[in-house]
């Protein structure tokens, strides 16, 4: 590794941590959304849950890629 690369490696690691934090926030959102849907008599899986889960998986993958 060349010395000039280190700031970019460090920034990628920071971004990975930020993305991982977003994943945790999205997990909380999913749990709250499903709980609220259930409490309000919604049957099945709400469409928004599917979208949030897909976005969460993508962000999780990006965090892993930047961490490597």
N, CA, C and O atoms as a Maestro MAE file, in Angstrom:
{
 s_m_m2io_version
 :::
 2.0.0
}

f_m_ct {
 s_m_title
 :::
 protein
 m_atom[272] {
  # First column is atom index #
  i_m_mmod_type
  r_m_x_coord
  r_m_y_coord
  r_m_z_coord
  i_m_residue_number
  s_m_chain_name
  s_m_pdb_residue_name
  s_m_pdb_atom_name
  i_m_atomic_number
  :::
  1 25 0.842 -1.174 0.000 1 A "UNK " " N  " 7
  2 3 0.000 0.000 0.000 1 A "UNK " " CA " 6
  3 2 0.890 1.241 0.000 1 A "UNK " " C  " 6
  4 15 1.919 1.293 0.675 1 A "UNK " " O  " 8
  5 25 0.471 2.224 -0.765 2 A "UNK " " N  " 7
  6 3 1.209 3.479 -0.833 2 A "UNK " " CA " 6
  7 2 0.662 4.444 0.219 2 A "UNK " " C  " 6
  8 15 -0.517 4.398 0.571 2 A "UNK " " O  " 8
  9 25 1.528 5.304 0.703 3 A "UNK " " N  " 7
  10 3 1.160 6.250 1.764 3 A "UNK " " CA " 6
  11 2 -0.021 7.136 1.359 3 A "UNK " " C  " 6
  12 15 -0.863 7.458 2.198 3 A "UNK " " O  " 8
  13 25 -0.094 7.530 0.097 4 A "UNK " " N  " 7
  14 3 -1.156 8.420 -0.346 4 A "UNK " " CA " 6
  15 2 -2.538 7.775 -0.267 4 A "UNK " " C  " 6
  16 15 -3.551 8.474 -0.291 4 A "UNK " " O  " 8
  17 25 -2.584 6.434 -0.173 5 A "UNK " " N  " 7
  18 3 -3.859 5.720 -0.125 5 A "UNK " " CA " 6
  19 2 -4.508 5.756 1.258 5 A "UNK " " C  " 6
  20 15 -5.726 5.621 1.372 5 A "UNK " " O  " 8
  21 25 -3.720 5.934 2.292 6 A "UNK " " N  " 7
  22 3 -4.233 5.818 3.660 6 A "UNK " " CA " 6
  23 2 -5.432 6.725 3.950 6 A "UNK " " C  " 6
  24 15 -6.396 6.252 4.552 6 A "UNK " " O  " 8
  25 25 -5.424 8.003 3.554 7 A "UNK " " N  " 7
  26 3 -6.608 8.825 3.840 7 A "UNK " " CA " 6
  27 2 -7.880 8.276 3.197 7 A "UNK " " C  " 6
  28 15 -8.969 8.411 3.755 7 A "UNK " " O  " 8
  29 25 -7.743 7.667 2.041 8 A "UNK " " N  " 7
  30 3 -8.909 7.110 1.356 8 A "UNK " " CA " 6
  31 2 -9.391 5.833 2.033 8 A "UNK " " C  " 6
  32 15 -10.592 5.578 2.127 8 A "UNK " " O  " 8
  33 25 -8.452 5.048 2.494 9 A "UNK " " N  " 7
  34 3 -8.797 3.835 3.241 9 A "UNK " " CA " 6
  35 2 -9.496 4.209 4.540 9 A "UNK " " C  " 6
  36 15 -10.489 3.592 4.924 9 A "UNK " " O  " 8
  37 25 -8.966 5.223 5.210 10 A "UNK " " N  " 7
  38 3 -9.577 5.690 6.462 10 A "UNK " " CA " 6
  39 2 -10.987 6.216 6.226 10 A "UNK " " C  " 6
  40 15 -11.898 5.923 7.000 10 A "UNK " " O  " 8
  41 25 -11.169 6.989 5.164 11 A "UNK " " N  " 7
  42 3 -12.495 7.547 4.868 11 A "UNK " " CA " 6
  43 2 -13.477 6.445 4.493 11 A "UNK " " C  " 6
  44 15 -14.650 6.510 4.862 11 A "UNK " " O  " 8
  45 25 -13.017 5.442 3.769 12 A "UNK " " N  " 7
  46 3 -13.883 4.304 3.433 12 A "UNK " " CA " 6
  47 2 -14.326 3.577 4.703 12 A "UNK " " C  " 6
  48 15 -15.478 3.156 4.809 12 A "UNK " " O  " 8
  49 25 -13.419 3.431 5.659 13 A "UNK " " N  " 7
  50 3 -13.767 2.794 6.933 13 A "UNK " " CA " 6
  51 2 -14.790 3.635 7.693 13 A "UNK " " C  " 6
  52 15 -15.714 3.092 8.298 13 A "UNK " " O  " 8
  53 25 -14.627 4.964 7.662 14 A "UNK " " N  " 7
  54 3 -15.604 5.847 8.308 14 A "UNK " " CA " 6
  55 2 -16.975 5.716 7.651 14 A "UNK " " C  " 6
  56 15 -17.994 5.631 8.337 14 A "UNK " " O  " 8
  57 25 -16.993 5.700 6.338 15 A "UNK " " N  " 7
  58 3 -18.259 5.541 5.623 15 A "UNK " " CA " 6
  59 2 -18.908 4.203 5.932 15 A "UNK " " C  " 6
  60 15 -20.127 4.115 6.076 15 A "UNK " " O  " 8
  61 25 -18.096 3.169 6.032 16 A "UNK " " N  " 7
  62 3 -18.623 1.853 6.380 16 A "UNK " " CA " 6
  63 2 -19.313 1.892 7.741 16 A "UNK " " C  " 6
  64 15 -20.393 1.325 7.911 16 A "UNK " " O  " 8
  65 25 -18.694 2.557 8.701 17 A "UNK " " N  " 7
  66 3 -19.280 2.675 10.040 17 A "UNK " " CA " 6
  67 2 -20.585 3.471 9.995 17 A "UNK " " C  " 6
  68 15 -21.561 3.112 10.653 17 A "UNK " " O  " 8
  69 25 -20.594 4.546 9.218 18 A "UNK " " N  " 7
  70 3 -21.817 5.348 9.086 18 A "UNK " " CA " 6
  71 2 -22.938 4.530 8.449 18 A "UNK " " C  " 6
  72 15 -24.087 4.597 8.886 18 A "UNK " " O  " 8
  73 25 -22.607 3.770 7.430 19 A "UNK " " N  " 7
  74 3 -23.611 2.926 6.778 19 A "UNK " " CA " 6
  75 2 -24.121 1.848 7.730 19 A "UNK " " C  " 6
  76 15 -25.312 1.538 7.735 19 A "UNK " " O  " 8
  77 25 -23.233 1.282 8.529 20 A "UNK " " N  " 7
  78 3 -23.645 0.271 9.504 20 A "UNK " " CA " 6
  79 2 -24.611 0.876 10.524 20 A "UNK " " C  " 6
  80 15 -25.558 0.219 10.956 20 A "UNK " " O  " 8
  81 25 -24.372 2.109 10.897 21 A "UNK " " N  " 7
  82 3 -25.284 2.802 11.803 21 A "UNK " " CA " 6
  83 2 -26.650 3.000 11.141 21 A "UNK " " C  " 6
  84 15 -27.685 2.869 11.795 21 A "UNK " " O  " 8
  85 25 -26.651 3.312 9.856 22 A "UNK " " N  " 7
  86 3 -27.905 3.455 9.121 22 A "UNK " " CA " 6
  87 2 -28.679 2.137 9.091 22 A "UNK " " C  " 6
  88 15 -29.905 2.123 9.200 22 A "UNK " " O  " 8
  89 25 -27.956 1.043 8.943 23 A "UNK " " N  " 7
  90 3 -28.598 -0.276 8.938 23 A "UNK " " CA " 6
  91 2 -29.307 -0.513 10.270 23 A "UNK " " C  " 6
  92 15 -30.437 -1.000 10.295 23 A "UNK " " O  " 8
  93 25 -28.653 -0.173 11.365 24 A "UNK " " N  " 7
  94 3 -29.273 -0.341 12.685 24 A "UNK " " CA " 6
  95 2 -30.526 0.519 12.810 24 A "UNK " " C  " 6
  96 15 -31.539 0.070 13.347 24 A "UNK " " O  " 8
  97 25 -30.460 1.749 12.318 25 A "UNK " " N  " 7
  98 3 -31.622 2.638 12.352 25 A "UNK " " CA " 6
  99 2 -32.765 2.057 11.522 25 A "UNK " " C  " 6
  100 15 -33.928 2.109 11.923 25 A "UNK " " O  " 8
  101 25 -32.418 1.506 10.367 26 A "UNK " " N  " 7
  102 3 -33.444 0.911 9.518 26 A "UNK " " CA " 6
  103 2 -34.051 -0.331 10.167 26 A "UNK " " C  " 6
  104 15 -35.247 -0.581 10.021 26 A "UNK " " O  " 8
  105 25 -33.242 -1.108 10.879 27 A "UNK " " N  " 7
  106 3 -33.774 -2.262 11.605 27 A "UNK " " CA " 6
  107 2 -34.809 -1.817 12.624 27 A "UNK " " C  " 6
  108 15 -35.868 -2.431 12.753 27 A "UNK " " O  " 8
  109 25 -34.500 -0.744 13.348 28 A "UNK " " N  " 7
  110 3 -35.444 -0.213 14.337 28 A "UNK " " CA " 6
  111 2 -36.720 0.263 13.649 28 A "UNK " " C  " 6
  112 15 -37.822 0.043 14.152 28 A "UNK " " O  " 8
  113 25 -36.567 0.912 12.505 29 A "UNK " " N  " 7
  114 3 -37.722 1.390 11.754 29 A "UNK " " CA " 6
  115 2 -38.616 0.237 11.325 29 A "UNK " " C  " 6
  116 15 -39.840 0.324 11.424 29 A "UNK " " O  " 8
  117 25 -38.011 -0.833 10.852 30 A "UNK " " N  " 7
  118 3 -38.783 -1.999 10.419 30 A "UNK " " CA " 6
  119 2 -39.571 -2.584 11.591 30 A "UNK " " C  " 6
  120 15 -40.761 -2.869 11.463 30 A "UNK " " O  " 8
  121 25 -38.910 -2.759 12.718 31 A "UNK " " N  " 7
  122 3 -39.582 -3.331 13.886 31 A "UNK " " CA " 6
  123 2 -40.749 -2.438 14.325 31 A "UNK " " C  " 6
  124 15 -41.846 -2.928 14.593 31 A "UNK " " O  " 8
  125 25 -40.504 -1.137 14.394 32 A "UNK " " N  " 7
  126 3 -41.571 -0.204 14.786 32 A "UNK " " CA " 6
  127 2 -42.719 -0.217 13.779 32 A "UNK " " C  " 6
  128 15 -43.888 -0.206 14.165 32 A "UNK " " O  " 8
  129 25 -42.385 -0.241 12.496 33 A "UNK " " N  " 7
  130 3 -43.408 -0.234 11.459 33 A "UNK " " CA " 6
  131 2 -44.260 -1.504 11.511 33 A "UNK " " C  " 6
  132 15 -45.485 -1.438 11.418 33 A "UNK " " O  " 8
  133 25 -43.610 -2.650 11.659 34 A "UNK " " N  " 7
  134 3 -44.360 -3.909 11.729 34 A "UNK " " CA " 6
  135 2 -45.229 -3.977 12.982 34 A "UNK " " C  " 6
  136 15 -46.361 -4.458 12.939 34 A "UNK " " O  " 8
  137 25 -44.691 -3.493 14.088 35 A "UNK " " N  " 7
  138 3 -45.469 -3.479 15.330 35 A "UNK " " CA " 6
  139 2 -46.711 -2.603 15.162 35 A "UNK " " C  " 6
  140 15 -47.822 -3.000 15.515 35 A "UNK " " O  " 8
  141 25 -46.501 -1.419 14.622 36 A "UNK " " N  " 7
  142 3 -47.617 -0.487 14.405 36 A "UNK " " CA " 6
  143 2 -48.650 -1.069 13.445 36 A "UNK " " C  " 6
  144 15 -49.852 -0.948 13.680 36 A "UNK " " O  " 8
  145 25 -48.192 -1.695 12.376 37 A "UNK " " N  " 7
  146 3 -49.111 -2.306 11.416 37 A "UNK " " CA " 6
  147 2 -49.938 -3.397 12.089 37 A "UNK " " C  " 6
  148 15 -51.149 -3.486 11.889 37 A "UNK " " O  " 8
  149 25 -49.266 -4.228 12.892 38 A "UNK " " N  " 7
  150 3 -49.958 -5.311 13.589 38 A "UNK " " CA " 6
  151 2 -50.979 -4.772 14.584 38 A "UNK " " C  " 6
  152 15 -52.102 -5.271 14.665 38 A "UNK " " O  " 8
  153 25 -50.586 -3.758 15.331 39 A "UNK " " N  " 7
  154 3 -51.487 -3.164 16.325 39 A "UNK " " CA " 6
  155 2 -52.696 -2.513 15.677 39 A "UNK " " C  " 6
  156 15 -53.741 -2.376 16.312 39 A "UNK " " O  " 8
  157 25 -52.565 -2.111 14.418 40 A "UNK " " N  " 7
  158 3 -53.672 -1.463 13.710 40 A "UNK " " CA " 6
  159 2 -54.420 -2.419 12.796 40 A "UNK " " C  " 6
  160 15 -55.184 -1.992 11.931 40 A "UNK " " O  " 8
  161 25 -54.195 -3.725 12.993 41 A "UNK " " N  " 7
  162 3 -54.962 -4.731 12.286 41 A "UNK " " CA " 6
  163 2 -54.529 -5.015 10.861 41 A "UNK " " C  " 6
  164 15 -55.251 -5.679 10.117 41 A "UNK " " O  " 8
  165 25 -53.376 -4.527 10.472 42 A "UNK " " N  " 7
  166 3 -52.900 -4.800 9.113 42 A "UNK " " CA " 6
  167 2 -52.502 -6.260 9.021 42 A "UNK " " C  " 6
  168 15 -51.769 -6.764 9.872 42 A "UNK " " O  " 8
  169 25 -52.980 -6.938 7.993 43 A "UNK " " N  " 7
  170 3 -52.636 -8.336 7.794 43 A "UNK " " CA " 6
  171 2 -51.626 -8.462 6.661 43 A "UNK " " C  " 6
  172 15 -51.731 -7.782 5.640 43 A "UNK " " O  " 8
  173 25 -50.670 -9.320 6.850 44 A "UNK " " N  " 7
  174 3 -49.644 -9.503 5.834 44 A "UNK " " CA " 6
  175 2 -48.473 -8.570 6.078 44 A "UNK " " C  " 6
  176 15 -48.359 -7.926 7.120 44 A "UNK " " O  " 8
  177 25 -47.627 -8.525 5.099 45 A "UNK " " N  " 7
  178 3 -46.418 -7.702 5.183 45 A "UNK " " CA " 6
  179 2 -46.645 -6.392 4.432 45 A "UNK " " C  " 6
  180 15 -46.898 -6.405 3.228 45 A "UNK " " O  " 8
  181 25 -46.557 -5.271 5.129 46 A "UNK " " N  " 7
  182 3 -46.782 -3.988 4.463 46 A "UNK " " CA " 6
  183 2 -45.758 -3.741 3.345 46 A "UNK " " C  " 6
  184 15 -44.590 -4.105 3.485 46 A "UNK " " O  " 8
  185 25 -46.191 -3.128 2.243 47 A "UNK " " N  " 7
  186 3 -45.278 -2.858 1.130 47 A "UNK " " CA " 6
  187 2 -44.059 -2.017 1.542 47 A "UNK " " C  " 6
  188 15 -42.957 -2.232 1.037 47 A "UNK " " O  " 8
  189 25 -44.256 -1.071 2.448 48 A "UNK " " N  " 7
  190 3 -43.138 -0.243 2.879 48 A "UNK " " CA " 6
  191 2 -42.068 -1.088 3.560 48 A "UNK " " C  " 6
  192 15 -40.877 -0.800 3.438 48 A "UNK " " O  " 8
  193 25 -42.485 -2.120 4.270 49 A "UNK " " N  " 7
  194 3 -41.522 -3.010 4.927 49 A "UNK " " CA " 6
  195 2 -40.613 -3.667 3.896 49 A "UNK " " C  " 6
  196 15 -39.402 -3.770 4.096 49 A "UNK " " O  " 8
  197 25 -41.205 -4.105 2.802 50 A "UNK " " N  " 7
  198 3 -40.409 -4.737 1.736 50 A "UNK " " CA " 6
  199 2 -39.378 -3.760 1.180 50 A "UNK " " C  " 6
  200 15 -38.229 -4.134 0.946 50 A "UNK " " O  " 8
  201 25 -39.780 -2.530 0.972 51 A "UNK " " N  " 7
  202 3 -38.868 -1.514 0.431 51 A "UNK " " CA " 6
  203 2 -37.751 -1.205 1.415 51 A "UNK " " C  " 6
  204 15 -36.588 -1.094 1.028 51 A "UNK " " O  " 8
  205 25 -38.103 -1.067 2.688 52 A "UNK " " N  " 7
  206 3 -37.092 -0.770 3.705 52 A "UNK " " CA " 6
  207 2 -36.103 -1.926 3.810 52 A "UNK " " C  " 6
  208 15 -34.896 -1.704 3.901 52 A "UNK " " O  " 8
  209 25 -36.601 -3.140 3.797 53 A "UNK " " N  " 7
  210 3 -35.726 -4.312 3.903 53 A "UNK " " CA " 6
  211 2 -34.767 -4.392 2.705 53 A "UNK " " C  " 6
  212 15 -33.589 -4.707 2.872 53 A "UNK " " O  " 8
  213 25 -35.269 -4.109 1.516 54 A "UNK " " N  " 7
  214 3 -34.412 -4.144 0.326 54 A "UNK " " CA " 6
  215 2 -33.333 -3.066 0.412 54 A "UNK " " C  " 6
  216 15 -32.171 -3.320 0.096 54 A "UNK " " O  " 8
  217 25 -33.717 -1.870 0.838 55 A "UNK " " N  " 7
  218 3 -32.749 -0.786 0.989 55 A "UNK " " CA " 6
  219 2 -31.728 -1.124 2.072 55 A "UNK " " C  " 6
  220 15 -30.536 -0.860 1.912 55 A "UNK " " O  " 8
  221 25 -32.194 -1.705 3.164 56 A "UNK " " N  " 7
  222 3 -31.305 -2.082 4.261 56 A "UNK " " CA " 6
  223 2 -30.270 -3.086 3.788 56 A "UNK " " C  " 6
  224 15 -29.090 -2.962 4.117 56 A "UNK " " O  " 8
  225 25 -30.697 -4.075 3.023 57 A "UNK " " N  " 7
  226 3 -29.754 -5.077 2.506 57 A "UNK " " CA " 6
  227 2 -28.699 -4.440 1.605 57 A "UNK " " C  " 6
  228 15 -27.523 -4.798 1.662 57 A "UNK " " O  " 8
  229 25 -29.125 -3.505 0.785 58 A "UNK " " N  " 7
  230 3 -28.176 -2.823 -0.108 58 A "UNK " " CA " 6
  231 2 -27.163 -2.000 0.683 58 A "UNK " " C  " 6
  232 15 -25.970 -2.015 0.380 58 A "UNK " " O  " 8
  233 25 -27.632 -1.302 1.670 59 A "UNK " " N  " 7
  234 3 -26.734 -0.490 2.496 59 A "UNK " " CA " 6
  235 2 -25.789 -1.384 3.283 59 A "UNK " " C  " 6
  236 15 -24.608 -1.072 3.438 59 A "UNK " " O  " 8
  237 25 -26.314 -2.494 3.776 60 A "UNK " " N  " 7
  238 3 -25.485 -3.451 4.506 60 A "UNK " " CA " 6
  239 2 -24.369 -3.993 3.605 60 A "UNK " " C  " 6
  240 15 -23.226 -4.135 4.039 60 A "UNK " " O  " 8
  241 25 -24.708 -4.289 2.362 61 A "UNK " " N  " 7
  242 3 -23.705 -4.785 1.416 61 A "UNK " " CA " 6
  243 2 -22.639 -3.711 1.150 61 A "UNK " " C  " 6
  244 15 -21.446 -4.013 1.109 61 A "UNK " " O  " 8
  245 25 -23.074 -2.470 0.971 62 A "UNK " " N  " 7
  246 3 -22.126 -1.379 0.747 62 A "UNK " " CA " 6
  247 2 -21.186 -1.223 1.934 62 A "UNK " " C  " 6
  248 15 -19.988 -1.006 1.751 62 A "UNK " " O  " 8
  249 25 -21.716 -1.330 3.141 63 A "UNK " " N  " 7
  250 3 -20.871 -1.209 4.342 63 A "UNK " " CA " 6
  251 2 -19.834 -2.318 4.360 63 A "UNK " " C  " 6
  252 15 -18.673 -2.072 4.688 63 A "UNK " " O  " 8
  253 25 -20.236 -3.540 4.011 64 A "UNK " " N  " 7
  254 3 -19.284 -4.661 3.981 64 A "UNK " " CA " 6
  255 2 -18.203 -4.448 2.928 64 A "UNK " " C  " 6
  256 15 -17.024 -4.704 3.175 64 A "UNK " " O  " 8
  257 25 -18.610 -3.979 1.759 65 A "UNK " " N  " 7
  258 3 -17.642 -3.750 0.677 65 A "UNK " " CA " 6
  259 2 -16.596 -2.703 1.068 65 A "UNK " " C  " 6
  260 15 -15.413 -2.854 0.762 65 A "UNK " " O  " 8
  261 25 -17.033 -1.660 1.735 66 A "UNK " " N  " 7
  262 3 -16.104 -0.605 2.137 66 A "UNK " " CA " 6
  263 2 -15.215 -1.043 3.304 66 A "UNK " " C  " 6
  264 15 -14.112 -0.524 3.479 66 A "UNK " " O  " 8
  265 25 -15.696 -1.989 4.090 67 A "UNK " " N  " 7
  266 3 -14.924 -2.456 5.250 67 A "UNK " " CA " 6
  267 2 -13.787 -3.397 4.840 67 A "UNK " " C  " 6
  268 15 -12.802 -3.548 5.564 67 A "UNK " " O  " 8
  269 25 -13.936 -4.021 3.680 68 A "UNK " " N  " 7
  270 3 -12.925 -5.002 3.239 68 A "UNK " " CA " 6
  271 2 -11.655 -4.363 2.757 68 A "UNK " " C  " 6
  272 15 -10.725 -5.064 2.359 68 A "UNK " " O  " 8
  :::
 }
 m_bond[271] {
  # First column is bond index #
  i_m_from
  i_m_to
  i_m_order
  :::
  1 1 2 1
  2 2 3 1
  3 3 4 2
  4 3 5 1
  5 5 6 1
  6 6 7 1
  7 7 8 2
  8 7 9 1
  9 9 10 1
  10 10 11 1
  11 11 12 2
  12 11 13 1
  13 13 14 1
  14 14 15 1
  15 15 16 2
  16 15 17 1
  17 17 18 1
  18 18 19 1
  19 19 20 2
  20 19 21 1
  21 21 22 1
  22 22 23 1
  23 23 24 2
  24 23 25 1
  25 25 26 1
  26 26 27 1
  27 27 28 2
  28 27 29 1
  29 29 30 1
  30 30 31 1
  31 31 32 2
  32 31 33 1
  33 33 34 1
  34 34 35 1
  35 35 36 2
  36 35 37 1
  37 37 38 1
  38 38 39 1
  39 39 40 2
  40 39 41 1
  41 41 42 1
  42 42 43 1
  43 43 44 2
  44 43 45 1
  45 45 46 1
  46 46 47 1
  47 47 48 2
  48 47 49 1
  49 49 50 1
  50 50 51 1
  51 51 52 2
  52 51 53 1
  53 53 54 1
  54 54 55 1
  55 55 56 2
  56 55 57 1
  57 57 58 1
  58 58 59 1
  59 59 60 2
  60 59 61 1
  61 61 62 1
  62 62 63 1
  63 63 64 2
  64 63 65 1
  65 65 66 1
  66 66 67 1
  67 67 68 2
  68 67 69 1
  69 69 70 1
  70 70 71 1
  71 71 72 2
  72 71 73 1
  73 73 74 1
  74 74 75 1
  75 75 76 2
  76 75 77 1
  77 77 78 1
  78 78 79 1
  79 79 80 2
  80 79 81 1
  81 81 82 1
  82 82 83 1
  83 83 84 2
  84 83 85 1
  85 85 86 1
  86 86 87 1
  87 87 88 2
  88 87 89 1
  89 89 90 1
  90 90 91 1
  91 91 92 2
  92 91 93 1
  93 93 94 1
  94 94 95 1
  95 95 96 2
  96 95 97 1
  97 97 98 1
  98 98 99 1
  99 99 100 2
  100 99 101 1
  101 101 102 1
  102 102 103 1
  103 103 104 2
  104 103 105 1
  105 105 106 1
  106 106 107 1
  107 107 108 2
  108 107 109 1
  109 109 110 1
  110 110 111 1
  111 111 112 2
  112 111 113 1
  113 113 114 1
  114 114 115 1
  115 115 116 2
  116 115 117 1
  117 117 118 1
  118 118 119 1
  119 119 120 2
  120 119 121 1
  121 121 122 1
  122 122 123 1
  123 123 124 2
  124 123 125 1
  125 125 126 1
  126 126 127 1
  127 127 128 2
  128 127 129 1
  129 129 130 1
  130 130 131 1
  131 131 132 2
  132 131 133 1
  133 133 134 1
  134 134 135 1
  135 135 136 2
  136 135 137 1
  137 137 138 1
  138 138 139 1
  139 139 140 2
  140 139 141 1
  141 141 142 1
  142 142 143 1
  143 143 144 2
  144 143 145 1
  145 145 146 1
  146 146 147 1
  147 147 148 2
  148 147 149 1
  149 149 150 1
  150 150 151 1
  151 151 152 2
  152 151 153 1
  153 153 154 1
  154 154 155 1
  155 155 156 2
  156 155 157 1
  157 157 158 1
  158 158 159 1
  159 159 160 2
  160 159 161 1
  161 161 162 1
  162 162 163 1
  163 163 164 2
  164 163 165 1
  165 165 166 1
  166 166 167 1
  167 167 168 2
  168 167 169 1
  169 169 170 1
  170 170 171 1
  171 171 172 2
  172 171 173 1
  173 173 174 1
  174 174 175 1
  175 175 176 2
  176 175 177 1
  177 177 178 1
  178 178 179 1
  179 179 180 2
  180 179 181 1
  181 181 182 1
  182 182 183 1
  183 183 184 2
  184 183 185 1
  185 185 186 1
  186 186 187 1
  187 187 188 2
  188 187 189 1
  189 189 190 1
  190 190 191 1
  191 191 192 2
  192 191 193 1
  193 193 194 1
  194 194 195 1
  195 195 196 2
  196 195 197 1
  197 197 198 1
  198 198 199 1
  199 199 200 2
  200 199 201 1
  201 201 202 1
  202 202 203 1
  203 203 204 2
  204 203 205 1
  205 205 206 1
  206 206 207 1
  207 207 208 2
  208 207 209 1
  209 209 210 1
  210 210 211 1
  211 211 212 2
  212 211 213 1
  213 213 214 1
  214 214 215 1
  215 215 216 2
  216 215 217 1
  217 217 218 1
  218 218 219 1
  219 219 220 2
  220 219 221 1
  221 221 222 1
  222 222 223 1
  223 223 224 2
  224 223 225 1
  225 225 226 1
  226 226 227 1
  227 227 228 2
  228 227 229 1
  229 229 230 1
  230 230 231 1
  231 231 232 2
  232 231 233 1
  233 233 234 1
  234 234 235 1
  235 235 236 2
  236 235 237 1
  237 237 238 1
  238 238 239 1
  239 239 240 2
  240 239 241 1
  241 241 242 1
  242 242 243 1
  243 243 244 2
  244 243 245 1
  245 245 246 1
  246 246 247 1
  247 247 248 2
  248 247 249 1
  249 249 250 1
  250 250 251 1
  251 251 252 2
  252 251 253 1
  253 253 254 1
  254 254 255 1
  255 255 256 2
  256 255 257 1
  257 257 258 1
  258 258 259 1
  259 259 260 2
  260 259 261 1
  261 261 262 1
  262 262 263 1
  263 263 264 2
  264 263 265 1
  265 265 266 1
  266 266 267 1
  267 267 268 2
  268 267 269 1
  269 269 270 1
  270 270 271 1
  271 271 272 2
  :::
 }
}
